[in-house]
Amino acid sequence: TQPEELYHGTATKNLDSIFRQGQVKGRRHHVHMSTNKETMIQVGMRHGKPALLAINAMQMLADGHLFYVTGNQVWLTDHVPSQYLRVATE
């Protein structure tokens, strides 16, 4: 079942770039997301001061973007355009 909202953890130093070009996969195969805020905050902490991004996954799906989910409930997509992103409250 497609969640209404997904989360991505990053460092605050990356926010300007993310909101300019969207969340890109970089050297990875996909952008990684989760329904678990705490896990994504921990991911962001690995890269500096953490920031939690909320992704409007339902609207992305309605607009034709594809999602994949792994067996351990990691959600994947190729790119998250900035209009679907906002900084989430922890």
C-alpha positions as CSV (number, residue, x, y, z in Angstrom):
1,T,0.0,0.0,0.0
2,Q,1.4,3.3,-1.0
3,P,1.9,5.6,2.0
4,E,0.5,9.1,2.0
5,E,3.9,10.5,3.0
6,L,7.5,9.1,3.0
7,Y,10.6,10.5,4.7
8,H,14.2,11.0,3.6
9,G,17.1,11.9,6.0
10,T,19.8,14.2,4.9
11,A,22.1,16.9,6.3
12,T,21.0,20.5,6.6
13,K,23.9,21.5,4.4
14,N,22.2,19.7,1.5
15,L,18.8,21.5,1.7
16,D,19.5,24.4,-0.7
17,S,20.7,22.0,-3.4
18,I,17.8,19.6,-2.8
19,F,15.1,22.3,-3.0
20,R,16.8,23.6,-6.2
21,Q,17.1,20.3,-8.1
22,G,14.9,17.9,-6.1
23,Q,16.2,14.8,-4.3
24,V,18.5,13.0,-6.8
25,K,19.9,9.5,-6.4
26,G,23.5,10.6,-6.8
27,R,25.8,7.6,-6.9
28,R,23.1,5.3,-5.7
29,H,20.6,3.4,-7.9
30,H,17.6,5.1,-6.3
31,V,16.5,7.7,-3.7
32,H,15.9,5.9,-0.4
33,M,12.9,6.7,1.7
34,S,11.0,5.3,4.7
35,T,7.8,5.6,6.7
36,N,10.0,5.6,9.8
37,K,11.0,9.2,10.8
38,E,13.5,8.1,13.4
39,T,15.4,5.9,11.0
40,M,15.6,8.7,8.5
41,I,16.9,11.1,11.1
42,Q,19.6,8.6,12.0
43,V,20.5,8.4,8.3
44,G,20.7,12.2,8.1
45,M,23.0,12.3,11.2
46,R,25.6,10.3,9.2
47,H,26.1,13.2,7.0
48,G,26.1,16.2,9.4
49,K,23.4,18.0,11.2
50,P,20.2,16.1,10.3
51,A,17.2,17.3,8.4
52,L,14.1,15.3,7.8
53,L,12.3,15.7,4.5
54,A,8.7,14.8,4.0
55,I,7.7,13.6,0.6
56,N,4.1,13.8,-0.7
57,A,4.2,10.2,-2.1
58,M,0.5,10.0,-3.0
59,Q,0.7,13.1,-5.2
60,M,3.9,11.8,-6.8
61,L,2.2,8.5,-7.6
62,A,-0.9,10.3,-8.9
63,D,1.4,12.3,-11.1
64,G,2.9,9.2,-12.6
65,H,6.1,8.7,-10.6
66,L,7.1,5.1,-9.9
67,F,7.9,3.7,-6.5
68,Y,9.5,0.4,-5.5
69,V,9.5,-1.2,-2.0
70,T,12.1,-3.6,-0.7
71,G,11.5,-6.5,1.6
72,N,12.6,-4.5,4.6
73,Q,10.2,-1.6,3.8
74,V,12.7,0.8,2.2
75,W,10.9,2.8,-0.5
76,L,12.8,3.7,-3.7
77,T,12.3,6.1,-6.6
78,D,14.5,7.6,-9.3
79,H,14.0,11.3,-8.4
80,V,11.9,13.4,-6.1
81,P,11.1,16.8,-7.7
82,S,11.2,19.6,-5.2
83,Q,7.5,20.4,-5.5
84,Y,6.8,17.2,-3.5
85,L,9.3,18.0,-0.7
86,R,9.0,19.9,2.5
87,V,11.1,20.0,5.7
88,A,9.3,17.8,8.2
89,T,9.0,18.4,11.9
90,E,10.5,15.6,14.0
